[in-house]
Amino acid sequence: MPSWLRHHKGLVPYLFLVPGGLFLVLFFVIPLITAVSVALQEGSLGTGYRLTFNFAVFPEAIARWDEQLLRSLQYGLIVTVLTMLIGYPMAYTIAFRGGRYKNILLLFVIMPFFTSFIIRTISWKFILADQGFVLGTLKDIGILDAGFRLLATPVAVISGITYNFLPFVVLPLYVALERIDPRLIEAATDLYASRLQAFLRVTLPLSISGVFAASLLSFIPATGDYLNAELLGSRNETMIGNVIQRLYLVNNDYPQASALSLILMLGILVSVFVYRRILRGQELTV
Amino acid sequence: MAATALPERRRPLGDRIRSAILPTFTGLVVVYLFLPIVVMAVFGFNDIEGRFNFTWQGFTLDHWASLFNRYPALNQALLNSLIVASISTLVATALGTLIGLALTRYEFRGRGPLNLLIFLPIATPEIVLGASLLALFVSVGVARDITTITIAHIMFNISFVVVTVRARIAGFDRALEEAAMDLGADELTTFRKVTFPLIFPGILAAGLLAFALSIDDFVITQFTAGQTTTFPLWVYGASRIGVPPQVNVMGTLIFLIALVGIVLWVALQRRDMTARPTTLER
């Protein structure tokens, strides 16, 4: 350690965090500020943009894309509930009943990450295809009507997103449940709590931190997702991500696109804040 | 535990059914998680002509044999992905580990804002991160290529590295370092011989996570790529006209490599865990 540093020990932590911190400021904070400034500009790619502090862009964007905004929020919520309904029992089973299979089960949970997100989604397109090997076969046998379809419906999009983010939910839930001392649950049943009561008053409250983390890890990416809607949905399932992507990369309408992405971010932050308040309230009553 | 102490066959049928519900459910979810992966792998063996890979035509190994010489652009895309993932993993792991060390081992002013700066990129949807970066690159007039992709990947990886490394450092015993210092080691030696070996598994885990996130990233990459393609971008482009079976083969190959890697890593850790305490005890 050089001598000047020895004399200023307080500087050490700053030396550690400045390179990474600076990187995040440069390529996370400044881009966000740029997005705000771009949103407030008017003009076109041909004529150039001028900063006119056009705050009307926000209400305009909401009014124009309200359907997609609401649908994203709605799909995000449905996916979060579904991943929780599937993920909680699974995490519970691994944590309390996994025994020596714990690690292999956890490996199974993260296995989908070993293939590309996009290949998995294309695989689903494949599985759900109208004349694919699943629906096609069921139709040939006569179990399903020839006109029945899953692809290009909300069911396909929502189940695609659910599939993609399920592992993100199981892992934090597992971590939270694994930490619970099983003797606490035994104590509850010894004191004549029914299994359901023991679960609702002991296990669930003790795992609430995991529930919070897990639902964020599902809700945030699910609400902003556009790949599933694009590959598995039709024009009727367009989410706000699809709109932002199209405005930015196809239409080059940078102000509207920036405004929409900021609205999406704000909407998510507000939902997260409200959700945290609700869960905290719950913790206090238990 | 009282219920499991009873011999299996004496328990009433209702109980047995009830205790089978959760494992059965978990098994079904595992099948659900595997389904698209199996489909991907199986259709890599589908004997098709052209690119319409939707119905089973027969078994072939042709696509495995022609993996790297059918679509040169796919090779380039894969190479780009590997380059971006390697560089962004190295840089993000270094920067993130330093922040993790600062956060867990030092008192300093500005901890709150720093925590927020770490948390926000994780809590922001990828599309917002990508769109904002695009806004910046367009405003400044930077051409988008493999460099801008790498910058974007370093950015979103730093936070994940910090979180992973911090969790590892938080769980370790400072007394070990104090002991080393008491025995006459200076700070640098202590870091090299005690601190670093102890937090190394955390750094390695963070690096693996960063690599996995980077090589699979689609959304942020699409916004920062310009004309450059990475493996996910190429697959996405191909999906409009039909994904060739070579993509299935490549996906299967990546899956197998990752699987072998993780099994080796778990085996190594297990050996470590059984070896470490004994050497410490002595």
Chai-1 contact restraints between the chains, C-beta under 6 A:
chainA,res_idxA,chainB,res_idxB,connection_type,confidence,min_distance_angstrom,max_distance_angstrom,comment,restraint_id
A,P13,B,A102,contact,1.0,0.0,6.0,A-B,restraint_1
A,P13,B,Y106,contact,1.0,0.0,6.0,A-B,restraint_2
A,P13,B,F108,contact,1.0,0.0,6.0,A-B,restraint_3
A,F16,B,L98,contact,1.0,0.0,6.0,A-B,restraint_4
A,F16,B,L101,contact,1.0,0.0,6.0,A-B,restraint_5
A,F16,B,A102,contact,1.0,0.0,6.0,A-B,restraint_6
A,L17,B,I99,contact,1.0,0.0,6.0,A-B,restraint_7
A,L17,B,A102,contact,1.0,0.0,6.0,A-B,restraint_8
A,P19,B,L95,contact,1.0,0.0,6.0,A-B,restraint_9
A,G20,B,L95,contact,1.0,0.0,6.0,A-B,restraint_10
A,G20,B,G96,contact,1.0,0.0,6.0,A-B,restraint_11
A,G20,B,I99,contact,1.0,0.0,6.0,A-B,restraint_12
A,G20,B,I158,contact,1.0,0.0,6.0,A-B,restraint_13
A,L24,B,L117,contact,1.0,0.0,6.0,A-B,restraint_14
A,F27,B,I151,contact,1.0,0.0,6.0,A-B,restraint_15
A,F27,B,M155,contact,1.0,0.0,6.0,A-B,restraint_16
A,F28,B,P121,contact,1.0,0.0,6.0,A-B,restraint_17
A,F28,B,M155,contact,1.0,0.0,6.0,A-B,restraint_18
A,P31,B,S132,contact,1.0,0.0,6.0,A-B,restraint_19
A,P31,B,L133,contact,1.0,0.0,6.0,A-B,restraint_20
A,P31,B,L136,contact,1.0,0.0,6.0,A-B,restraint_21
A,L32,B,S132,contact,1.0,0.0,6.0,A-B,restraint_22
A,T34,B,A135,contact,1.0,0.0,6.0,A-B,restraint_23
A,T34,B,L136,contact,1.0,0.0,6.0,A-B,restraint_24
A,T34,B,S139,contact,1.0,0.0,6.0,A-B,restraint_25
A,A35,B,S132,contact,1.0,0.0,6.0,A-B,restraint_26
A,A35,B,A135,contact,1.0,0.0,6.0,A-B,restraint_27
A,V38,B,A135,contact,1.0,0.0,6.0,A-B,restraint_28
A,I86,B,V29,contact,1.0,0.0,6.0,A-B,restraint_29
A,P89,B,L22,contact,1.0,0.0,6.0,A-B,restraint_30
A,P89,B,F25,contact,1.0,0.0,6.0,A-B,restraint_31
A,M90,B,T26,contact,1.0,0.0,6.0,A-B,restraint_32
A,M90,B,V29,contact,1.0,0.0,6.0,A-B,restraint_33
A,T93,B,L22,contact,1.0,0.0,6.0,A-B,restraint_34
A,T93,B,T26,contact,1.0,0.0,6.0,A-B,restraint_35
A,F108,B,V30,contact,1.0,0.0,6.0,A-B,restraint_36
A,P112,B,L33,contact,1.0,0.0,6.0,A-B,restraint_37
A,F114,B,F255,contact,1.0,0.0,6.0,A-B,restraint_38
A,F114,B,A258,contact,1.0,0.0,6.0,A-B,restraint_39
A,T115,B,I37,contact,1.0,0.0,6.0,A-B,restraint_40
A,T115,B,G251,contact,1.0,0.0,6.0,A-B,restraint_41
A,T115,B,F255,contact,1.0,0.0,6.0,A-B,restraint_42
A,S116,B,D216,contact,1.0,0.0,6.0,A-B,restraint_43
A,S116,B,P232,contact,1.0,0.0,6.0,A-B,restraint_44
A,F117,B,D216,contact,1.0,0.0,6.0,A-B,restraint_45
A,I118,B,F218,contact,1.0,0.0,6.0,A-B,restraint_46
A,I118,B,P232,contact,1.0,0.0,6.0,A-B,restraint_47
A,I118,B,V235,contact,1.0,0.0,6.0,A-B,restraint_48
A,I118,B,Y236,contact,1.0,0.0,6.0,A-B,restraint_49
A,I119,B,M40,contact,1.0,0.0,6.0,A-B,restraint_50
A,I119,B,G251,contact,1.0,0.0,6.0,A-B,restraint_51
A,R120,B,P36,contact,1.0,0.0,6.0,A-B,restraint_52
A,I122,B,S239,contact,1.0,0.0,6.0,A-B,restraint_53
A,I122,B,V243,contact,1.0,0.0,6.0,A-B,restraint_54
A,S123,B,P36,contact,1.0,0.0,6.0,A-B,restraint_55
A,S123,B,V39,contact,1.0,0.0,6.0,A-B,restraint_56
A,S123,B,M40,contact,1.0,0.0,6.0,A-B,restraint_57
A,W124,B,P36,contact,1.0,0.0,6.0,A-B,restraint_58
A,F126,B,V39,contact,1.0,0.0,6.0,A-B,restraint_59
A,I127,B,V39,contact,1.0,0.0,6.0,A-B,restraint_60
A,I220,B,P125,contact,1.0,0.0,6.0,A-B,restraint_61
A,G224,B,P125,contact,1.0,0.0,6.0,A-B,restraint_62
A,G224,B,I127,contact,1.0,0.0,6.0,A-B,restraint_63
A,G241,B,I127,contact,1.0,0.0,6.0,A-B,restraint_64
A,I244,B,I127,contact,1.0,0.0,6.0,A-B,restraint_65
A,I244,B,A131,contact,1.0,0.0,6.0,A-B,restraint_66
A,Y248,B,A131,contact,1.0,0.0,6.0,A-B,restraint_67
A,S258,B,A135,contact,1.0,0.0,6.0,A-B,restraint_68
A,S261,B,V128,contact,1.0,0.0,6.0,A-B,restraint_69
A,S261,B,A131,contact,1.0,0.0,6.0,A-B,restraint_70
A,M265,B,T124,contact,1.0,0.0,6.0,A-B,restraint_71
A,M265,B,V128,contact,1.0,0.0,6.0,A-B,restraint_72
